[in-house]
Amino acid sequence: MKTRGNTVLITGGATGIGFSLAESFVRAGNTVIICGRRKDKLKEAKRKLPQIHIHTCDLSKDKERQALFIWTKENFKGMNILINNAGVQAMIDLKKGDQKPANSKNEIETNLVAPIRLSALFIPWLTKRKEAAIMNVSSGLAFVPIAAMPVYCATKAALHSFTVSLRHQLKDTSIKVFELVPPMVDTELDQGAAEEGDSEYRGIPPSEVAQAALSAMAADEYEILVGEAKTLAQRARKNPERAFQNINRW
């Protein structure tokens, strides 16, 4: 797939992997739109990267997902790549009961429901493009979960499954379906996992994930396993119980 001359919508694009993707796509010669729920982060991203277009949207709410779709159609008629990147992550100790049910609901809506709903909204429109793509950002934890983050890992596993099915459904259309599978990345999102495990390692730079994403897209490599995520997926497919025990030694 060509990685130049596209119009790309990136959810959760103000920070972390999303912002690095925005930078990479801009450098490659694309029009880039990012959305997120935090206005201050969006404005900061715009200051760093003036070429991008920003839109405030809380993807955990269906009305705002629909509004994003309408706004994009009205303002960026050539939009042909949707990147479902937005994600939230929470440590949940279920031995203590459901102390913060809103956190679990937010994780499910943002990490899983939003990509499904946005895909469903955009697909009929994207099929009219000569070349289009949907990229879902899952995680190495979709293959081997960390027990301290049960809802996050479950949403990413479900997103992986959804992506495989979506790719099959769209195989005879102009839409290519990619899955970007990062390992631990040095972002705000992954800080909690590192601190919970008392680890000094903070993950790879988000720019490395973005570079891998564009290179794989150009080569039509649909499952993009980056760094340690590739090892996790291989171990999970070979011996899932051992892989699970190894990652949950904390």
TORKOLRO-892870 format. One record per residue: x, y, z of N, C-alpha, C, O, CB in turn. Coordinates in pm, whole numbers, padded with zeros to 5 digits, always signed. Atoms other than C-alpha are relative to their C-alpha. Glycine has a CB too. Example, Ala and Ser with C-alpha at 12.3 -4.5 7.8 and 13.67 -1.06 7.14 Angstrom:
! residues 2
+00089-00119+00000+01230-00450+00780+00090+00120+00000+00194+00118+00066-00099+00003+00125
-00082-00119-00006+01367-00106+00714-00077+00109+00073-00026+00220+00090+00041+00046-00142
***
This chain:
! residues 250
+00084-00120+00000+00000+00000+00000+00087+00124+00000+00193+00127+00064-00095+00001+00122
-00076-00124+00002+00120+00350-00073-00009+00069+00136-00113+00066+00201-00051+00095-00112
-00004-00068-00130+00224+00547+00234+00020+00150-00018+00061+00219+00075+00112-00058+00087
-00009-00143+00030+00224+00889+00067-00128+00043-00070-00187-00033-00148+00125+00031-00088
+00117-00054+00068-00064+01108-00044-00133-00047+00056-00235-00037-00012+00007-00036-00143
+00122+00045-00065-00319+00964+00198-00055+00108+00092+00013+00205+00124+00025-00130+00078
+00057-00080-00109-00554+01133+00441-00032-00096+00113-00115-00186+00100-00130+00080-00046
-00003+00099-00108-00514+00959+00775-00066+00057+00125-00034+00168+00169+00145-00042+00031
+00061-00035-00128-00735+00975+01086+00057-00092+00106+00045-00214+00096-00155-00009-00006
-00061+00077-00108-00556+00865+01404-00071+00034+00131-00068+00148+00176+00153+00030+00011
+00063-00024-00130-00754+00824+01725+00107-00008+00109+00203-00085+00098-00115-00102+00027
-00102-00004-00105-00563+00900+02043+00133+00045-00054+00238-00008-00016+00014-00137+00065
-00121-00039+00071-00312+01083+01829+00083+00111+00062+00182+00154+00003-00036+00041-00134
-00070-00114-00059-00198+01355+02068+00127-00038+00075+00214+00046+00095-00091+00072+00092
-00115+00043-00080+00054+01148+02264+00043-00140-00042-00025-00206-00120-00034+00002+00152
-00044+00137+00012+00255+00827+02262+00011-00052-00143+00060+00018-00232-00091-00087+00074
-00009+00062+00132+00230+00590+01967-00079+00080-00102-00034+00096-00216-00050-00145+00006
+00083-00076+00093-00049+00795+01811+00070+00122-00056+00064+00148-00176-00127+00042+00067
-00070-00120+00047+00158+01112+01796+00120-00037-00087+00148+00030-00186+00046+00086+00119
-00112+00044+00083+00461+00925+01662-00048-00045-00138+00019-00021-00238+00077-00115+00069
+00059+00035+00130+00238+00779+01389-00033+00125-00080-00008+00132-00200-00126-00085+00020
+00032-00125+00067+00117+01130+01311+00126+00064-00060+00126+00107-00175-00068+00098+00098
-00127-00055+00048+00476+01254+01282+00050-00076-00123+00092-00015-00221+00105-00003+00110
-00052+00082+00110+00575+00965+01056-00083+00018-00127-00028+00028-00236+00003-00147+00041
+00086-00017+00117+00275+01003+00827+00015+00140-00061+00012+00155-00183-00146-00025+00037
-00023-00135+00051+00329+01379+00798+00131+00006-00078+00136+00060-00188+00002+00103+00115
-00129+00000+00067+00696+01329+00710-00006-00075-00134+00066-00041-00228+00106-00064+00089
+00012+00079+00122+00593+01074+00447-00086+00068-00106-00099+00018-00218-00059-00137+00032
+00077-00074+00099+00370+01331+00276-00149-00028+00001-00211-00039-00105+00053-00028-00133
+00143+00027-00014+00021+01264+00410-00070+00113+00075-00007+00186+00151-00022-00133+00072
+00084-00087-00083-00262+01476+00547-00041-00080+00121-00089-00193+00109-00125+00053-00079
+00023+00076-00123-00308+01378+00910-00098+00074+00091-00083+00193+00119+00133-00024+00074
+00098-00048-00098-00603+01426+01145+00019-00082+00126+00030-00204+00120-00148-00010-00055
-00004+00074-00126-00577+01336+01512-00119+00041+00086-00165+00155+00080+00134+00024+00075
+00105-00034-00095-00847+01319+01773+00037-00055+00137+00118-00148+00148-00138-00055-00046
-00023+00043-00137-00846+01280+02149-00095+00073+00092-00163+00167+00051+00146+00026+00042
+00096-00060-00093-01043+01368+02458+00057+00118+00077-00019+00194+00138-00048-00104+00098
-00062-00106-00080-00790+01610+02614+00043+00116-00091+00136+00105-00170+00123-00055+00078
-00027-00116+00086-00791+01954+02451+00142+00051+00017+00205+00090-00081-00099+00112+00030
-00134-00053-00023-00465+02057+02615+00105-00083-00072+00202-00029-00126+00030+00005+00149
-00095+00087+00069-00282+01755+02473-00009+00017-00151+00093+00014-00221-00025-00147+00037
+00017-00022+00144-00428+01814+02127+00067+00131-00042+00134+00137-00145-00150+00003-00036
-00062-00130+00032-00317+02179+02133+00152-00010+00007+00223+00050-00074-00051+00108+00097
-00145+00020-00012+00029+02074+02249+00054-00075-00122+00160-00042-00174+00035-00077+00129
-00040+00075+00120+00049+01823+01963+00001+00090-00122+00090+00079-00207-00094-00119-00023
+00009-00094+00113-00056+02095+01718+00117+00098+00001+00169+00135-00104-00133+00079+00004
-00116-00089-00009+00220+02322+01847+00127-00072-00047+00211-00013-00115+00019+00051+00146
-00118+00077+00040+00476+02048+01796-00001-00035-00149+00103-00042-00213+00010-00128+00083
+00015+00047+00137+00340+01945+01457-00112+00080-00066-00225+00031-00077-00030-00155-00005
+00104-00091+00050+00154+02239+01297-00078-00053-00121-00189-00006-00148+00063+00130-00037
+00068+00050+00120+00064+02040+00983-00124-00083+00030-00209-00100-00057+00096-00084-00081
+00112+00088-00030-00184+01818+01165-00129+00078+00023-00127+00198+00052+00032-00085+00122
+00132-00053-00032-00557+01879+01208-00048-00071+00125-00028-00192+00139-00101-00019-00119
+00039+00059-00128-00708+01824+01552-00151+00008+00021-00218+00097-00030+00073+00070+00115
+00144+00003-00031-01053+01733+01681-00018-00065+00136+00036-00172+00162-00082-00077-00111
+00025+00052-00133-01172+01681+02037-00114-00102-00004-00221-00075-00059-00033+00113+00098
+00100+00107+00005-01362+01356+02087+00027-00101+00110+00139-00149+00124+00001-00069-00139
-00010+00105-00101-01427+01119+02376-00057-00128-00061-00178-00143-00072-00076+00038+00131
+00041+00119+00073-01437+00782+02202-00073-00102+00086-00122-00203+00034+00119-00064-00062
+00076+00090-00085-01594+00612+02503-00150+00026-00011-00231-00049+00044+00045+00013+00145
+00141-00038+00013-01922+00783+02408-00044-00015-00146+00019+00040-00236-00024+00146+00049
+00042+00030+00137-02117+00665+02104-00040+00125-00076-00012+00134-00196-00116-00097+00002
+00040-00123+00070-02260+01009+02022+00122+00073-00054+00117+00130-00163-00078+00093+00095
-00121-00069+00045-01908+01148+01997+00071-00078-00110+00135-00018-00196+00095+00023+00118
-00054+00079+00111-01794+00859+01778-00075+00033-00129-00014+00051-00235-00010-00152+00032
+00080-00033+00117-02079+00931+01541+00030+00143-00048+00037+00168-00168-00149-00015+00030
-00031-00138+00035-02002+01304+01552+00136+00010-00070+00153+00088-00163-00001+00090+00125
-00131+00002+00064-01638+01231+01463-00011-00045-00144+00052+00012-00233+00096-00092+00077
+00020+00051+00136-01749+01033+01160-00061+00108-00090-00014+00129-00202-00090-00124+00002
+00066-00105+00079-01979+01312+01039+00095+00115-00028+00103+00165-00140-00126+00051+00071
-00095-00112+00016-01716+01581+01099+00109-00034-00101+00146+00049-00184+00065+00037+00136
-00105+00042+00094-01451+01384+00911-00052-00003-00143+00015+00045-00234+00055-00139+00038
+00058+00005+00135-01680+01320+00613-00020+00140-00058+00001+00162-00177-00133-00074+00004
+00029-00136+00047-01770+01688+00593+00127+00079-00030+00127+00165-00118-00083+00075+00103
-00120-00082+00010-01416+01822+00625+00117-00066-00073+00208+00004-00118+00044+00039+00135
-00112+00070+00063-01188+01554+00478-00055-00110-00090-00050-00229-00058+00097-00061+00108
+00069+00093+00090-01364+01393+00185+00094-00107-00058+00048-00212-00103-00064+00078-00114
-00095+00097+00053-01044+01215+00075+00057-00094+00104+00147-00173+00074+00110+00072-00066
-00052+00086-00107-00987+01042+00410-00009-00147-00041-00116-00196-00078-00077+00024+00132
-00001+00139+00046-00881+00685+00329+00072-00097+00094+00080-00217+00065+00064-00007-00134
-00063+00090-00098-00693+00549+00635-00053+00034+00139-00045+00148+00184+00157+00013-00004
+00045-00013-00139-00844+00495+00980+00094-00081+00088+00113-00200+00067-00148-00049+00016
-00087+00069-00095-00605+00412+01263-00066+00006+00138-00073+00112+00201+00144+00064+00004
+00061+00011-00132-00780+00292+01579+00109-00023+00103+00146-00137+00133-00106-00115+00004
-00115+00006-00091-00506+00372+01827-00036+00031+00144+00031-00016+00236+00106+00095-00047
+00032-00045-00135-00679+00527+02130-00015-00117+00095-00077-00218+00062-00128+00084+00000
+00010+00106-00099-00646+00318+02442+00021+00052+00141+00092+00150+00162+00101-00109-00029
-00020-00030-00142-00667+00334+02820+00030-00130+00072-00006-00239+00026-00126+00072+00062
-00049+00120-00071-00521+00097+03075-00011+00022+00150+00027+00127+00201+00148-00032-00039
+00013-00011-00144-00598+00030+03440+00039-00130+00069+00009-00239+00021-00144+00038+00038
-00028+00114-00086-00463-00199+03709-00128-00029+00081-00181+00062+00145+00124+00028+00094
+00124+00035-00071-00761-00385+03858+00024-00126+00082+00058-00231+00028-00118-00020-00100
-00011+00115-00090-00744-00615+04161-00141-00048+00031-00210+00010+00114+00078+00038+00133
+00137+00048-00015-01064-00817+04140-00026-00066+00135-00141-00090+00170-00033-00097-00111
+00020+00052-00137-01005-00964+04488-00067+00105+00088-00130+00073+00188+00136-00042+00061
+00059-00110-00077-01117-00623+04613-00140+00036-00050-00201+00132-00003+00090+00123-00006
+00132-00028+00054-01438-00637+04414+00005+00104-00111+00112+00141-00159-00092+00046+00109
+00012-00097+00109-01561-00391+04155+00003+00140+00059-00101+00206+00070-00130-00024-00083
-00012-00127-00071-01426-00079+04324-00027+00121-00090-00085+00220-00046+00137+00012+00061
+00018-00111+00093-01427+00144+04015-00058-00053-00132+00014-00065-00231+00135+00074-00025
+00060+00056+00121-01675+00004+03761+00012+00092-00120+00014+00046-00234-00145-00030+00025
-00011-00095+00111-01645+00320+03554+00131-00020-00076+00136+00001-00197-00008+00145+00051
-00128+00024+00066-01279+00234+03483-00010-00115-00100+00039-00105-00212+00108-00030+00102
+00014+00116+00089-01366-00106+03337-00085+00036-00121-00052-00001-00234-00063-00119+00075
+00088-00040+00111-01648+00040+03128+00075+00089-00098+00060+00075-00220-00125+00072+00053
-00076-00091+00085-01417+00312+02998+00102-00076-00085+00120-00046-00203+00070+00105+00085
-00097+00082+00074-01152+00055+02900-00068-00075-00114-00018-00077-00226+00070-00099+00094
+00070+00079+00101-01403-00161+02715-00051+00090-00113-00035+00057-00230-00117-00077+00063
+00054-00091+00102-01567+00132+02535+00111+00059-00087+00098+00066-00209-00080+00113+00066
-00108-00067+00073-01239+00300+02437+00084-00099-00080+00114-00076-00198+00090+00076+00097
-00095+00092+00063-01022-00002+02357-00064-00095-00100+00001-00138-00195+00068-00080+00106
+00063+00102+00084-01276-00232+02193-00124+00050-00074-00132+00037-00196-00038-00117+00085
+00123-00043+00065-01618-00082+02126+00027+00110-00101-00028+00108-00211-00102+00048+00104
-00029-00111+00091-01477+00235+01969+00058-00048-00134+00009-00005-00238+00096+00097+00065
-00050+00050+00129-01266+00051+01705-00106-00074-00082-00112-00060-00204+00118-00092+00022
+00106+00073+00071-01562-00173+01620-00100+00098-00061-00135+00087-00178-00072-00098+00093
+00101-00095+00048-01809+00114+01592+00057+00092-00108-00010+00117-00208-00054+00085+00118
-00059-00089+00101-01571+00345+01401+00022-00076-00131-00003-00022-00239+00133+00059+00050
-00018+00081+00121-01486+00064+01159-00134-00014-00073-00141+00003-00195+00058-00140+00036
+00131+00018+00061-01856+00000+01100-00051+00129-00065-00113+00126-00171-00101-00048+00104
+00042-00128+00057-01921+00371+01042+00076+00034-00127+00018+00080-00225+00017+00110+00102
-00085-00046+00111-01629+00429+00806+00006-00098-00118+00030-00055-00231+00139+00025+00050
-00021+00099+00108-01623+00104+00604-00080+00029-00126-00022+00027-00235-00036-00137+00050
+00073-00027+00125-01908+00187+00361+00057+00119-00078+00052+00121-00201-00145+00026+00032
-00061-00117+00064-01736+00519+00291+00137-00035-00057+00170+00005-00169+00012+00117+00100
-00135+00034+00046-01385+00375+00266+00000-00092-00122+00093-00089-00202+00077-00066+00113
+00005+00089+00116-01493+00112+00014-00009+00077-00131+00017+00022-00238-00119-00096+00012
+00008-00083+00121-01547+00400-00230+00137+00054-00042+00152+00107-00152-00097+00115+00022
-00135-00046+00033-01178+00487-00217+00070-00107-00084+00046-00227-00068+00082+00030+00130
-00076+00095+00083-00946+00331-00473+00092-00085+00086+00110-00203+00060+00082+00075-00106
-00086+00072-00094-00710+00234-00191-00027+00055+00139-00026+00176+00160+00151+00015-00038
+00033-00041-00135-00794+00241+00179+00055-00101+00100+00094-00212+00063-00152+00017+00018
-00051+00091-00104-00688+00090+00508-00062+00031+00135-00099+00145+00164+00152+00010+00009
+00031-00013-00142-00791+00031+00866+00114-00067+00075+00150-00181+00046-00139-00065+00037
-00104+00057-00085-00517-00022+01122-00048+00002+00144-00078+00109+00198+00135+00077-00015
+00035+00011-00141-00607-00147+01470+00126-00022+00082+00206-00111+00051-00102-00114+00024
-00118+00013-00086-00346-00103+01742-00038-00086+00119-00113-00044+00208+00052+00141+00046
+00029+00090-00112-00361-00401+01975+00118+00004+00097+00158+00112+00142-00027-00147-00049
-00110+00004-00096-00076-00516+02201+00056-00141+00005-00013-00237-00028-00047+00046+00142
-00055+00132-00026+00161-00801+02271-00079-00072+00108-00079-00195+00115+00147+00011+00039
+00080+00058-00108-00065-00852+02573-00131-00058-00049-00205-00119+00028-00027+00104+00106
+00115+00069+00059-00341-00960+02336+00028-00149-00011-00065-00230-00015-00031+00058-00139
-00042+00139+00015-00144-01284+02305+00034-00065+00134+00005-00182+00158+00119-00009-00093
-00034+00049-00134-00014-01319+02662-00040+00109+00100+00027+00213+00106+00154-00036+00012
+00047-00107-00089-00206-01124+02928+00081+00013+00128+00138-00084+00177-00144-00023+00036
-00051-00025-00134-00070-00963+03242-00122+00004+00092-00213+00084+00073+00083+00135+00008
+00119+00019-00084-00312-01065+03517-00041+00126+00076-00158+00141+00110+00025-00111+00098
+00033-00122-00074-00292-00728+03693-00081+00099-00083-00137+00194-00029+00128+00066+00048
+00076-00088+00088-00456-00564+03391-00102-00083-00080-00095-00086-00203+00094+00078-00096
+00085+00099+00066-00735-00813+03313-00091+00058-00107-00109-00004-00212-00083-00068+00101
+00094-00058+00097-00976-00581+03133+00076+00052-00122+00035+00029-00236-00083+00113+00064
-00081-00051+00111-00709-00409+02923+00044-00114-00092+00028-00106-00213+00123+00075+00053
-00049+00113+00080-00562-00742+02811-00115-00069-00074-00099-00112-00188+00073-00102+00089
+00116+00061+00065-00908-00881+02737-00046+00082-00119-00082+00026-00223-00114-00016+00100
+00043-00084+00113-00996-00583+02519+00097-00013-00117+00054-00012-00232-00010+00147+00044
-00098+00011+00108-00673-00618+02323-00007-00137-00068+00012-00148-00189+00141+00025+00054
+00019+00132+00059-00725-00991+02274-00122-00002-00090-00120-00060-00199-00013-00108+00110
+00122-00009+00080-01076-00919+02149+00024+00083-00126-00028+00051-00233-00114+00061+00082
-00029-00084+00117-00945-00646+01919+00082-00078-00103+00061-00062-00224+00076+00127+00043
-00076+00086+00091-00695-00893+01772-00095-00092-00077-00086-00104-00199+00104-00084+00077
+00095+00090+00062-00976-01139+01705-00089+00074-00100-00113+00026-00210-00086-00069+00106
+00084-00082+00088-01197-00866+01557+00075+00035-00128+00018+00031-00237-00045+00128+00073
-00080-00040+00117-00915-00757+01326+00016-00114-00098+00009-00093-00220+00137+00050+00045
-00013+00118+00087-00864-01109+01191-00129-00022-00078-00126-00048-00198+00036-00126+00084
+00130+00018+00067-01236-01139+01115-00027+00112-00100-00076+00088-00210-00112-00005+00104
+00023-00114+00089-01254-00790+00966+00083-00013-00128+00034+00016-00237+00034+00131+00072
-00086+00018+00117-00960-00864+00736-00062-00100-00098-00058-00081-00220+00140-00046+00042
+00063+00101+00084-01142-01171+00608-00125+00056-00069-00147+00034-00188-00037-00125+00084
+00122-00056+00058-01470-00985+00556+00030+00100-00112-00047+00110-00208-00082+00068+00108
-00030-00107+00095-01300-00706+00361+00100-00042-00109+00150+00043-00183+00054+00119+00073
-00106+00046+00091-01065-00923+00153-00030+00031-00147+00062+00041-00227+00021-00148+00017
+00035-00028+00139-01257-00851-00168-00035+00147-00024-00097+00180-00124-00116-00086-00042
+00024-00143+00014-01276-00474-00113+00133+00072-00018+00239+00010-00023-00077+00056+00123
-00121-00081+00014-01029-00188-00154+00066+00028+00135+00171+00092+00141-00032+00132-00068
-00050-00030-00135-00974-00178+00225+00094-00109+00049+00057-00226+00055-00117+00016+00099
-00097+00092-00060-00662-00340+00367-00005+00016+00151-00014+00127+00203+00145+00026-00055
+00015-00004-00145-00676-00431+00733+00132-00043+00067+00179-00155+00049-00117-00093+00047
-00128+00023-00068-00359-00405+00943-00021-00007+00150-00113+00055+00205+00101+00111-00035
-00003+00000-00147-00292-00488+01306+00141+00034+00045+00237-00035+00012-00045-00139+00058
-00127-00043-00056-00013-00303+01481+00008-00053+00142-00076-00021+00227+00015+00157-00004
-00012+00068-00130+00109-00506+01779+00129+00045+00069+00235-00014+00048-00001-00156-00018
-00121-00047-00068+00351-00310+01998+00029-00078+00127-00061-00139+00186-00013+00147+00032
-00036+00053-00132+00543-00439+02301-00019+00111+00102-00094+00206+00076+00148-00055+00003
+00001-00114-00092+00589-00223+02609+00070+00117-00067+00179+00103-00122+00070-00037+00136
-00051-00120+00067+00646+00130+02480+00015+00111+00103-00064+00120+00197-00094+00044-00116
-00028-00108-00096+00788+00431+02663-00101+00113-00020-00071+00217-00078+00146+00053-00018
+00108-00098+00011+00458+00619+02683-00069+00012+00135-00044-00065+00227-00102-00041-00110
+00080-00020-00121+00222+00749+02950-00084-00124+00030-00101-00160+00147-00090+00123-00016
+00087+00116-00019-00001+00444+02895+00071-00114+00071+00015-00175+00162-00052-00049-00134
-00071+00117-00053+00265+00184+02980+00075+00026+00129+00136-00066+00184+00095-00050-00102
-00074-00031-00123+00411+00364+03282-00052-00081+00118+00025-00125+00204-00007+00149+00030
+00060+00072-00112+00167+00193+03517+00049-00142+00010+00079-00191+00119-00150+00001-00011
-00045+00139+00000+00270-00156+03412+00144-00010+00047+00179-00101+00122-00014-00061-00140
-00141+00002-00040+00637-00075+03455+00014+00023+00151+00094-00042+00217+00080+00105-00077
-00007-00031-00143+00579+00073+03801-00054-00115+00084+00000-00145+00190-00077+00129+00030
+00058+00113-00072+00359-00219+03909+00101-00114+00012+00108-00182+00114-00128-00049-00070
-00100+00106-00002+00637-00459+03817+00132+00043+00056+00229-00034+00054+00021-00053-00137
-00123-00052-00058+00899-00239+03983+00116-00015-00098+00225-00058-00061+00032-00070+00132
-00101+00017+00104+01090-00234+03656+00057+00134-00043-00015+00233-00056-00060-00073-00121
-00064-00121+00051+01342+00023+03540-00020+00013-00151-00006+00121-00207+00150+00000+00033
+00019-00002+00145+01271-00073+03180-00132+00068-00033-00236+00033+00022+00002-00144-00058
+00120-00077+00034+01022+00167+03024-00048-00027-00142-00143+00037-00188+00028+00148+00016
+00047+00035+00133+00989+00013+02679+00074+00070-00111+00158+00157-00087-00145+00030-00011
-00065-00059+00117+01095+00103+02328-00060+00136-00031-00172+00165+00013-00012-00093-00121
+00056-00131+00036+01049+00455+02186-00121-00017-00091-00121-00107-00176+00107+00087-00069
+00116+00010+00088+00710+00512+02021+00034+00023-00146-00035-00027-00235-00106+00099+00043
-00041-00024+00139+00892+00634+01710+00039-00130-00069+00020-00145-00190+00119+00098-00004
-00038+00129+00057+01023+00279+01660-00124-00078-00045-00122-00146-00147+00080-00082+00103
+00126+00066+00036+00666+00147+01656-00058+00063-00127-00105-00007-00217-00102+00010+00115
+00053-00070+00116+00559+00413+01407+00077-00034-00127+00017-00055-00233+00003+00151+00023
-00082+00034+00117+00849+00338+01173-00032-00141-00049-00041-00166-00169+00150+00011+00034
+00035+00137+00037+00764-00032+01182-00135-00005-00069-00155-00083-00162+00000-00091+00124
+00135-00002+00057+00401+00048+01103+00002+00044-00145-00059-00020-00230-00091+00092+00080
-00003-00049+00138+00477+00250+00789+00075-00096-00092+00034-00117-00206+00066+00137-00005
-00075+00095+00083+00735+00002+00664-00085-00122-00033-00083-00169-00147+00129-00044+00072
+00084+00117+00022+00492-00287+00707-00116+00032-00094-00151-00049-00179-00054-00053+00133
+00108-00040+00090+00210-00098+00538+00048+00003-00144-00020-00044-00235-00057+00137+00039
-00055-00010+00135+00430-00029+00239+00023-00138-00061+00017-00154-00183+00131+00078+00001
-00027+00136+00048+00505-00402+00214-00124-00090+00008-00116-00209-00021+00113-00062+00082
+00124+00077-00016+00142-00510+00276+00018-00117+00097-00028-00229+00072-00048-00053-00135
-00013+00098-00108+00241-00698+00593-00108+00032+00103-00101+00134+00171+00145+00002+00064
+00121-00037-00071-00087-00716+00778+00007-00017+00151-00060+00058+00223-00112-00081-00052
-00020+00014-00144+00017-00840+01124+00138+00054+00033+00239-00008+00000-00016-00149+00047
-00125-00072-00022+00284-00599+01244+00044-00020+00145+00008+00058+00233-00015+00151-00033
-00048+00033-00134+00454-00755+01546+00134+00071+00022+00232+00043-00046+00014-00154+00018
-00116-00086-00020+00706-00506+01684+00081-00047+00122+00026-00067+00230-00043+00146+00018
-00090+00030-00111+01007-00600+01897-00041-00122+00080-00064-00230+00025+00008+00118+00092
+00028+00110-00090+00928-00814+02199-00140-00058-00019-00167-00171+00022+00016+00045+00144
+00135+00052+00027+00563-00848+02090+00006-00121-00092-00076-00212-00082-00088+00110-00062
-00015+00115+00090+00680-01085+01819+00037-00124+00080-00016-00232+00054+00108+00028-00107
-00039+00112-00084+00846-01306+02080-00117-00049+00084-00138-00170+00099+00116+00040+00092
+00117+00037-00079+00534-01297+02298-00099-00082-00082-00148-00185-00037-00069+00125+00055
+00095+00070+00086+00311-01402+02009+00050-00140-00035-00028-00235-00035-00026+00080-00128
-00056+00130+00033+00546-01684+01912-00009-00095+00118-00045-00212+00102+00146+00015-00045
+00005+00083-00120+00565-01814+02269-00144-00040+00033-00170-00153+00075+00063+00073+00119
+00141+00028-00028+00188-01789+02311-00053-00108-00092-00132-00193-00051-00084+00126-00014
+00048+00098+00097+00129-01992+01998+00065-00137+00020+00010-00240-00019+00025+00050-00142
-00071+00126-00021+00384-02255+02100-00037-00063+00134-00066-00183+00140+00151+00023-00006
+00028+00051-00134+00321-02289+02474-00065+00111+00083+00003+00179+00159+00130-00053+00069
+00067-00114-00064+00058-02046+02605+00010+00001+00152+00024+00109+00211-00144+00000-00038
-00006+00002-00146+00067-02161+02969+00136+00044+00050+00145+00122+00146-00032-00140+00052
-00135-00041-00041+00444-02124+02998+00020+00149-00024+00077+00219+00060+00107-00081-00076
-00012-00143+00031+00430-01783+02829-00073+00083+00103-00022+00187+00147-00054+00030-00139
+00078-00073-00101+00160-01672+03073+00071+00002+00135+00079+00106+00200-00139-00062+00015
-00069+00007-00129+00352-01792+03379+00125+00087+00001+00156+00149+00103+00036-00145+00033
-00122-00080+00008+00671-01621+03262-00027+00148+00016+00049+00219+00081+00069-00025-00130
+00026-00144-00002+00509-01282+03219-00068+00044+00130-00076+00163+00159-00087+00041-00119
+00071-00031-00123+00321-01304+03552+00077-00043+00124+00019-00090+00222-00136-00065+00000
-00084+00035-00115+00613-01366+03787+00004+00109+00106+00064+00089+00212+00140-00029-00047
-00006-00111-00095+00562-01033+03961-00063-00039+00132-00067+00042+00225-00069+00124-00058
***
